[in-house]
Amino acid sequence: MFILHHILKKLKSLYIIFNFLKTKSMSDNEDPIFKKDKKQKQTQQQPTKNLQQVEKLQVFYCGNCSFPLEYCELSKNPIQCKSWLEINNKELFAKLYPVIVQEQQQQQAPAPQEQQQQEKPAKKKRVKVSESLQVKIRIKQRTQKKHITTIEGLQNHNIDLKDAQKKMSKKFGCGSNLNGEIIELQGDLGDLLEEWIPVEYPQIKEDYLDIKQK
């Protein structure tokens, strides 16, 4: 009986010690000093993780001078380095030398006049028609900068000449005059009339137009 009592007393003391240690560990976790130490340890571990996530930089070397491409200017012959890069890697060449690429594009681009000539469709061969159906358009040069365009033959297609004169003057914003059966317009309007007359007067086909420059 005495031994059993002694064992129970020992167990009770162990139980008290266990509860004491448990409460102490919980209080340590709530302690601000303990929290600071824990945060410092976490922050010290973060840089190592970030370093692992950093991607490796890819370095490209020149096949001419064996330098990295960014240092080709320091080589003995940087012009050959540029030509090598342009042939072997056009994308990197465009990134490293954008000014040279722009100049090349500007040189290759056609001039505005050449571009307009390329865009203009080839003119169709006109079918020969009788003179009674022809509408004669003549461009006469008065001075170095001034021209007069005359239109003759509209009356043969049942067109009122005064009405046609007003329409043309309004359409092209130019001075006009009716001289007998000939309409006179200020300016070189041959190309514009070639497109406008068949649309405005469908009875006059494009083949009926006879355009000449004097």
C-alpha positions in Angstrom: 0.0 0.0 0.0 2.8 2.3 0.9 4.5 1.6 -2.5 1.3 2.3 -4.5 1.0 5.6 -2.7 4.6 6.5 -3.5 4.1 5.8 -7.2 0.9 7.9 -7.4 2.8 10.8 -5.8 5.6 10.5 -8.4 3.1 10.5 -11.3 1.4 13.6 -9.9 4.7 15.4 -9.7 5.5 14.4 -13.3 2.1 15.6 -14.5 2.7 19.0 -12.8 6.2 19.3 -14.5 4.7 18.4 -17.9 2.0 21.1 -17.7 4.5 23.6 -16.6 6.8 22.9 -19.6 3.8 23.1 -22.0 2.6 26.5 -20.7 6.1 27.8 -21.0 6.5 26.8 -24.6 3.2 28.5 -25.5 4.3 31.7 -23.7 7.6 31.7 -25.6 5.8 31.6 -28.9 3.7 34.6 -27.9 6.8 36.4 -26.6 7.6 39.4 -29.0 11.4 38.8 -28.6 10.8 35.2 -29.8 8.7 36.4 -32.7 11.4 38.9 -33.8 14.0 36.1 -33.8 11.7 33.9 -35.8 11.1 36.7 -38.4 14.9 37.4 -38.7 15.5 33.7 -39.4 12.8 33.7 -42.1 14.2 36.8 -43.8 17.7 35.3 -43.8 16.3 32.2 -45.6 14.4 34.3 -48.3 17.4 35.6 -50.2 18.7 32.2 -50.8 15.4 31.2 -52.3 15.4 34.4 -54.5 18.9 33.6 -55.7 17.8 30.2 -56.8 14.9 31.8 -58.8 17.1 34.2 -60.7 17.5 33.1 -64.3 20.9 32.7 -65.9 21.9 35.4 -68.3 22.6 34.2 -71.8 25.7 35.7 -73.4 26.3 35.7 -77.1 29.8 35.8 -78.6 30.9 37.2 -81.9 32.2 34.7 -84.4 34.6 37.2 -85.8 36.4 38.6 -82.8 35.2 36.1 -80.1 34.2 39.0 -77.8 30.7 39.3 -76.3 28.5 41.1 -78.9 28.3 44.2 -76.7 32.1 44.6 -76.8 32.6 44.2 -80.6 33.3 48.0 -80.8 36.5 47.3 -78.9 37.8 44.7 -81.4 40.3 45.4 -84.2 37.7 45.4 -87.0 34.2 46.2 -85.7 32.8 46.6 -89.2 33.4 42.9 -89.9 31.8 42.0 -86.6 28.7 43.9 -87.6 28.5 42.2 -91.0 29.0 38.8 -89.4 26.1 39.5 -86.9 23.8 40.8 -89.6 24.2 37.6 -91.6 24.0 35.1 -88.7 21.5 36.7 -86.3 19.3 39.5 -87.8 17.2 39.8 -84.6 20.2 40.6 -82.4 21.6 42.9 -85.0 18.3 44.9 -85.1 18.4 45.2 -81.3 22.1 46.3 -81.0 22.1 48.5 -84.1 18.6 50.0 -84.6 19.9 53.1 -86.3 21.6 51.1 -89.0 18.5 49.0 -89.6 16.4 52.2 -90.0 18.8 53.7 -92.5 18.8 50.5 -94.5 14.9 50.5 -94.6 14.8 54.1 -95.7 17.3 53.4 -98.5 15.3 50.4 -99.7 11.9 52.2 -99.6 10.9 53.6 -103.0 10.6 57.3 -103.4 7.0 58.7 -103.3 6.9 59.3 -107.0 8.2 55.8 -107.8 5.7 54.3 -105.4 2.9 56.1 -107.1 4.0 54.9 -110.5 4.2 51.3 -109.2 0.7 51.6 -107.7 -0.8 53.0 -110.9 -2.3 50.1 -112.9 -1.2 49.8 -116.5 -3.5 51.6 -118.9 -5.6 49.5 -121.1 -5.2 49.7 -124.9 -7.9 51.9 -126.3 -10.2 50.7 -129.0 -10.3 52.9 -132.1 -13.6 54.7 -132.5 -15.0 57.1 -135.0 -14.3 60.8 -134.7 -18.0 61.5 -134.1 -17.9 59.5 -130.8 -14.5 60.9 -129.6 -14.2 63.4 -126.8 -11.0 65.2 -127.3 -9.1 66.4 -124.3 -6.1 68.7 -124.8 -3.7 70.1 -122.3 -2.0 73.3 -123.4 0.8 75.0 -121.6 0.4 78.7 -121.3 3.5 79.5 -119.1 6.0 77.3 -117.2 3.4 76.7 -114.4 0.0 77.4 -115.9 -2.0 75.0 -118.1 -5.4 75.0 -119.8 -7.4 71.8 -120.4 -9.9 71.9 -123.2 -12.8 69.4 -123.8 -14.4 69.0 -127.2 -17.1 66.6 -128.4 -19.5 66.3 -125.4 -22.3 67.7 -127.5 -22.2 64.6 -129.7 -23.4 62.5 -126.7 -26.4 64.7 -125.9 -24.7 66.6 -123.1 -25.6 70.2 -122.2 -22.3 72.0 -122.5 -23.2 74.8 -120.0 -24.3 72.3 -117.4 -21.1 70.2 -118.0 -19.0 73.4 -117.6 -20.5 74.2 -114.2 -20.1 70.6 -113.0 -16.5 70.5 -113.9 -15.7 73.9 -112.5 -17.3 72.9 -109.2 -15.8 69.4 -109.1 -12.2 70.5 -109.7 -12.4 73.9 -108.1 -11.0 75.8 -111.1 -11.9 78.6 -113.5 -13.8 77.7 -116.6 -15.0 79.1 -119.9 -17.3 78.0 -122.7 -15.8 78.9 -126.1 -18.3 77.7 -128.7 -18.5 73.9 -128.4 -15.2 73.7 -126.4 -15.0 73.8 -122.6 -11.9 75.5 -121.2 -10.6 74.6 -117.7 -7.7 76.2 -115.8 -5.0 73.6 -114.9 -3.7 70.2 -116.0 -6.8 68.1 -115.5 -6.3 65.3 -118.1 -5.9 62.4 -115.6 -8.8 63.6 -113.4 -11.2 64.0 -116.4 -10.2 60.6 -117.7 -11.6 59.1 -114.5 -14.5 61.4 -113.9 -16.2 61.7 -117.3 -17.1 58.0 -117.8 -18.5 57.9 -114.2 -20.5 61.1 -114.6 -21.6 60.4 -118.2 -21.9 56.6 -118.6 -22.7 56.9 -122.3 -19.1 58.1 -122.8 -16.9 55.0 -122.5 -13.2 55.3 -121.6 -12.2 54.3 -125.1 -14.0 57.4 -126.4 -11.6 59.7 -124.6 -8.7 61.1 -126.7 -6.2 62.8 -124.4 -3.2 64.6 -125.7 -0.8 67.2 -124.3 0.4 69.9 -126.6 
